[in-house]
Amino acid sequence: MVIGALADTLGRGIETVSDGVSEMLFEPVIRLGVTGLARSGKTVFITSLVANLMDRGRMAGLEAAAGGRIEAAFLQPQPDDTVPRFEFESHLAAMTGHEPYWPDSTRSVSELRLSLRVRPNGLLSALSGPRTVHLDIVDYPGEWLLDLALLEMSFAQWSEGALSKARTREEAAAFLTQLGAVDAGAKLDEVGAKALAEGWAAYLGAARAGGYSDCTPGRFLLPGDLEGSPALTFAPLPDGPSPRGSLAREFERRFEAYKSQVVKPFFRAHFARIDRQVVLVDALGAIHNGPRAVEDLRQALSGILSSFRPGRNTFLTQILGKRVDRILFAATKADHLHHDQHPKLQAIMEALVADARRRADFSGADTGAMAIAALRATVEEVRRVDGTDLGVVRGALLNDGRQAALHPGDLPADPQALLAPAKSGAKAWLDGEFGVMKFAPAPLSLRGGEGPPHIRLDRAAEFLIGDKLR
């Protein structure tokens, strides 16, 4: 067993060294992770990013594109044969067709390779021809990323934290009632165990629908082919005795199996190899859902960043083990606001991740925060209301296609006006509510060389990969 484990470790080390040397000496590879929690727009982000890198007419904020140094961009087979391909073509057709609609959301890991032929900058341009830079985009659910924090926890620690949060959420009422009738120290009953696990999964789904972000284990929300397996048949239990053969002992064993057989393989296969990362956040949705949702989002973002290994990549670390050296936190759906409120949304995003960013910056990673829209679905207007000019956005409503104008409310100039009541446990905003409408993608009429319209997607690309294209 020990020899086998050692051989496996050495094998992975040799493979990592080979890959690192190949990337350093031949065609460089940027491995970009894209994640975010539910409804943050991961699929739309990747689709629009790739489309706009292939047709760069709207990418003035990406220096290599603005300077004409990206000579070509083309899709190639991805390097990982066992990972599903990101369905770029079908997603783009959904977003840009005659009757556009939002593509399906991320439910598992997928990957896409976009290769860029780039002309070097400055003096190097006269000494060498164009080089190829591969951009490997890895799409994975943010719910799975939250599970990495479980690796540091025992079953008792996770149960205590999970139940503590559940007791503050009305969505957990049915599960807590169910749990109250269970004797965790009694002999394991598979029918009862399954019912309890299903009750926990139902609560997690309701909590996510209610605007909460920190809902673990993430695979309970997106089980895939693990649905019904023992690794997904457990739930948190209050502290108490756990004799052999009891429900508590078995749930503890299954929790450890979940970590070792589900979470760790994901980390080794995908997450540990990422060197650039964007975390997409539906901050407007959290604000709409109230102070508790905002505080839950803040804690979830802090947990997400703690899962990374931030720090600068050097020649040695690229060979022996990559570290994420650039992380972008992007508040999506900026097209739901008039542009005069975008700086406020960015400031709120920066405040939400301030503590987590300081830890990453201290470790040498570059972090950024932006307000973006990967696909712009609205147009801006100024309307006269009660003698005052009011900036609004107009678009087609998602549910019935009717045109509607929205002014959701004014975001505060000081983000602490949101974060302070959120941290203090307030149940509602003192200064009124912040409205949200769901817009459908607008029909597009793209000119040659143009990708889909967006807001600051080019600046996001410059932050994430611009230094690698010089």
FIZALO-778444 format. One line per 2 residues: their letters; for each residue x, y, z of C-alpha. Coordinates in steps of 0.25 Angstrom, whole numbers, plus 5000, padded with zeros to 4 digits. Layout:
<nodes>
a) X:Y:Z  ...
</nodes>
This chain:
<nodes>
mv) 5000:5000:5000  5011:5010:5004
ig) 5019:5006:4992  5007:5008:4983
al) 5004:5021:4988  5018:5026:4987
ad) 5019:5021:4973  5006:5028:4969
tl) 5012:5041:4976  5025:5040:4968
gr) 5017:5037:4955  5009:5049:4957
gi) 5021:5057:4960  5029:5053:4948
et) 5016:5056:4939  5015:5070:4946
vs) 5030:5073:4943  5028:5069:4928
dg) 5016:5077:4927  5023:5089:4933
vs) 5036:5088:4925  5027:5087:4912
em) 5020:5100:4916  5032:5108:4919
lf) 5040:5104:4907  5030:5102:4896
ep) 5016:5107:4895  5011:5114:4908
vi) 4998:5110:4914  4989:5118:4922
rl) 4980:5110:4930  4968:5119:4934
gv) 4958:5114:4944  4944:5120:4943
tg) 4935:5118:4955  4923:5125:4963
la) 4911:5121:4971  4897:5119:4965
rs) 4892:5129:4955  4905:5136:4954
gk) 4906:5134:4939  4918:5125:4937
tv) 4913:5119:4924  4910:5132:4918
fi) 4924:5138:4922  4932:5127:4916
ts) 4923:5127:4903  4924:5142:4901
lv) 4939:5142:4905  4943:5132:4895
an) 4934:5138:4884  4940:5152:4887
lm) 4954:5147:4886  4951:5140:4873
dr) 4945:5153:4867  4952:5164:4875
gr) 4944:5177:4870  4939:5180:4884
ma) 4952:5176:4892  4959:5190:4892
gl) 4962:5188:4907  4971:5176:4904
ea) 4984:5182:4900  4988:5171:4890
aa) 4975:5172:4883  4975:5187:4882
gg) 4989:5187:4877  4986:5177:4866
ri) 4996:5167:4872  4986:5155:4873
ea) 4987:5150:4858  4977:5139:4860
af) 4969:5131:4870  4964:5117:4868
lq) 4958:5105:4876  4966:5093:4877
pq) 4964:5079:4884  4965:5081:4899
pd) 4977:5074:4905  4969:5066:4916
dt) 4962:5054:4908  4954:5050:4920
vp) 4947:5064:4923  4935:5068:4915
rf) 4936:5079:4905  4930:5092:4908
ef) 4919:5093:4898  4923:5107:4892
es) 4916:5106:4879  4902:5102:4884
hl) 4903:5112:4896  4907:5123:4886
aa) 4895:5119:4877  4886:5120:4888
mt) 4891:5134:4892  4891:5140:4878
gh) 4880:5133:4870  4868:5139:4864
ep) 4860:5136:4877  4872:5137:4887
yw) 4871:5130:4901  4880:5128:4913
pd) 4888:5115:4911  4887:5104:4922
st) 4895:5106:4935  4908:5099:4939
rs) 4905:5085:4945  4919:5079:4944
vs) 4933:5081:4940  4936:5084:4925
el) 4948:5090:4918  4951:5097:4905
rl) 4964:5101:4898  4965:5114:4890
sl) 4979:5116:4884  4984:5130:4881
rv) 4994:5133:4870  5001:5146:4876
rp) 5012:5155:4871  5022:5159:4882
ng) 5023:5173:4887  5034:5183:4886
ll) 5048:5179:4882  5045:5164:4882
sa) 5035:5166:4870  5047:5168:4861
ls) 5055:5156:4866  5044:5145:4865
gp) 5031:5142:4858  5017:5140:4864
rt) 5016:5130:4876  5004:5121:4880
vh) 4998:5123:4894  4988:5113:4898
ld) 4976:5117:4907  4970:5105:4914
iv) 4957:5109:4921  4952:5100:4932
dy) 4938:5102:4936  4933:5097:4949
pg) 4922:5099:4959  4925:5108:4970
ew) 4917:5099:4979  4928:5089:4977
ll) 4938:5099:4981  4932:5102:4994
dl) 4934:5087:4997  4949:5089:4998
al) 4947:5095:5012  4942:5082:5017
le) 4955:5075:5015  4960:5083:5027
ms) 4948:5079:5036  4943:5067:5044
fa) 4929:5062:5043  4926:5068:5056
qw) 4932:5082:5052  4924:5082:5039
se) 4911:5078:5046  4912:5089:5057
ga) 4915:5100:5046  4904:5095:5037
ls) 4893:5093:5047  4897:5107:5053
ka) 4894:5113:5040  4882:5105:5037
rt) 4875:5109:5050  4876:5124:5045
re) 4869:5121:5032  4854:5118:5031
ea) 4856:5109:5019  4862:5099:5029
aa) 4849:5098:5037  4845:5084:5031
fl) 4858:5078:5032  4861:5082:5047
tq) 4847:5076:5050  4851:5064:5043
lg) 4865:5063:5051  4858:5066:5064
av) 4851:5052:5063  4864:5045:5060
da) 4872:5037:5070  4886:5038:5064
ga) 4892:5028:5074  4882:5017:5070
kl) 4885:5006:5060  4886:5010:5046
de) 4873:5009:5038  4876:5011:5023
vg) 4862:5016:5020  4863:5026:5031
ak) 4877:5031:5027  4872:5033:5012
al) 4860:5041:5017  4869:5050:5025
ae) 4879:5052:5014  4868:5056:5005
gw) 4862:5065:5015  4876:5072:5016
aa) 4877:5073:5001  4863:5079:5000
yl) 4867:5089:5010  4880:5093:5002
ga) 4872:5094:4989  4862:5104:4996
ar) 4873:5112:5003  4880:5114:4990
ag) 4867:5118:4983  4865:5128:4995
gy) 4878:5135:4992  4888:5128:5001
sd) 4902:5124:4996  4909:5115:5006
ct) 4901:5102:5004  4910:5089:5006
pg) 4912:5079:5002  4911:5084:4988
rf) 4909:5071:4981  4896:5070:4988
ll) 4891:5081:4979  4898:5075:4967
pg) 4900:5061:4969  4902:5056:4955
dl) 4904:5041:4954  4907:5040:4970
eg) 4892:5042:4972  4887:5032:4982
sp) 4901:5027:4986  4905:5025:5000
al) 4915:5036:4998  4903:5046:4997
tf) 4894:5039:5007  4897:5047:5020
ap) 4893:5059:5028  4899:5068:5039
lp) 4896:5063:5053  4896:5069:5067
dg) 4908:5065:5076  4905:5052:5084
ps) 4910:5038:5085  4913:5030:5073
pr) 4914:5015:5076  4918:5005:5066
gs) 4907:5002:5056  4899:5015:5059
la) 4894:5025:5050  4904:5035:5055
re) 4916:5026:5053  4912:5023:5039
fe) 4909:5037:5035  4923:5041:5040
rr) 4929:5030:5031  4921:5034:5019
fe) 4925:5049:5021  4940:5044:5021
ay) 4937:5036:5009  4931:5048:5002
ks) 4944:5056:5005  4953:5045:5000
qv) 4946:5040:4988  4939:5052:4983
vk) 4945:5065:4988  4960:5061:4987
pf) 4960:5055:4973  4953:5068:4968
fr) 4964:5076:4975  4976:5067:4969
ah) 4970:5066:4955  4965:5080:4952
fa) 4966:5091:4963  4981:5089:4967
ri) 4985:5091:4953  4979:5105:4951
dr) 4988:5117:4950  4978:5128:4947
qv) 4964:5129:4953  4951:5137:4952
vl) 4940:5137:4962  4927:5142:4957
vd) 4917:5147:4967  4902:5151:4966
al) 4904:5162:4976  4891:5169:4972
ga) 4883:5157:4974  4889:5156:4988
ih) 4886:5170:4991  4871:5168:4986
ng) 4870:5156:4996  4874:5164:5008
pr) 4885:5166:5018  4886:5151:5022
av) 4888:5147:5008  4899:5158:5007
ed) 4906:5153:5019  4905:5139:5015
lr) 4911:5143:5001  4923:5150:5008
qa) 4926:5138:5016  4925:5129:5004
ls) 4934:5137:4996  4944:5137:5008
gi) 4943:5122:5008  4945:5121:4993
ls) 4958:5129:4993  4963:5121:5005
sf) 4963:5109:4996  4972:5115:4986
rp) 4987:5114:4988  4990:5129:4984
gr) 5004:5133:4981  5013:5137:4969
nt) 5017:5126:4959  5032:5124:4957
fl) 5040:5115:4948  5041:5105:4959
tq) 5027:5106:4964  5021:5104:4950
il) 5029:5091:4949  5026:5086:4963
gk) 5012:5091:4966  5005:5103:4961
rv) 4999:5114:4970  4988:5123:4966
dr) 4995:5136:4963  4983:5145:4958
il) 4969:5145:4964  4958:5153:4958
fa) 4945:5155:4966  4934:5160:4956
at) 4920:5165:4960  4912:5161:4948
ka) 4899:5166:4942  4905:5181:4942
dh) 4895:5183:4930  4884:5183:4940
lh) 4889:5196:4945  4891:5210:4938
hd) 4906:5212:4936  4906:5223:4947
qh) 4904:5212:4957  4915:5203:4952
pk) 4926:5209:4961  4917:5207:4973
lq) 4915:5192:4969  4930:5191:4968
ai) 4932:5197:4982  4922:5187:4988
me) 4929:5176:4981  4942:5180:4986
al) 4937:5182:5000  4931:5168:5000
va) 4944:5161:4997  4953:5171:5005
da) 4958:5162:5016  4960:5150:5007
rr) 4967:5159:4997  4977:5164:5007
ra) 4981:5150:5010  4983:5147:4996
df) 4991:5160:4993  5000:5156:5005
sg) 5003:5143:4998  5007:5150:4986
ad) 4995:5148:4977  4989:5159:4969
tg) 4974:5161:4971  4964:5170:4965
am) 4949:5173:4966  4941:5178:4955
ai) 4926:5180:4951  4924:5174:4937
aa) 4913:5168:4928  4918:5157:4919
lr) 4906:5159:4910  4899:5172:4910
at) 4884:5170:4910  4879:5184:4912
ve) 4880:5198:4907  4881:5211:4915
ev) 4871:5222:4916  4869:5235:4924
rr) 4855:5237:4928  4849:5250:4935
vd) 4842:5245:4948  4836:5256:4957
gt) 4845:5267:4951  4858:5258:4953
dl) 4866:5251:4942  4866:5236:4945
gv) 4876:5227:4939  4869:5214:4935
vr) 4871:5201:4927  4862:5195:4917
ga) 4860:5181:4912  4851:5169:4909
ll) 4846:5162:4922  4850:5148:4923
nd) 4836:5142:4927  4828:5148:4916
gr) 4837:5156:4906  4830:5170:4909
qa) 4839:5182:4909  4841:5188:4922
al) 4850:5199:4928  4856:5197:4942
hp) 4862:5206:4952  4865:5196:4963
gd) 4868:5207:4974  4881:5215:4977
lp) 4893:5206:4982  4899:5213:4994
ad) 4912:5221:4991  4918:5215:5004
pq) 4918:5199:5003  4918:5199:5018
al) 4903:5204:5018  4901:5189:5013
la) 4911:5181:5020  4909:5187:5034
pa) 4895:5183:5035  4898:5170:5028
ks) 4909:5166:5038  4900:5171:5050
ga) 4889:5161:5046  4879:5171:5041
ka) 4867:5164:5035  4864:5175:5025
wl) 4870:5188:5019  4866:5201:5027
dg) 4866:5209:5014  4856:5201:5006
ef) 4858:5190:4996  4866:5188:4984
gv) 4858:5182:4972  4863:5172:4962
mk) 4857:5169:4948  4861:5157:4940
fa) 4864:5161:4926  4865:5152:4913
pa) 4876:5153:4904  4873:5163:4893
pl) 4873:5160:4878  4887:5163:4872
sl) 4891:5169:4859  4906:5166:4859
rg) 4916:5173:4849  4928:5165:4843
ge) 4939:5164:4853  4930:5167:4865
gp) 4927:5158:4877  4914:5159:4886
ph) 4913:5173:4893  4918:5173:4907
ir) 4922:5182:4919  4937:5182:4923
ld) 4939:5168:4918  4951:5173:4910
ra) 4957:5179:4923  4954:5166:4931
ae) 4962:5158:4920  4973:5168:4921
fl) 4975:5166:4936  4974:5151:4935
ig) 4982:5148:4922  4988:5161:4917
dk) 5002:5159:4923  5003:5146:4916
lr) 5000:5152:4902  5012:5162:4902
</nodes>
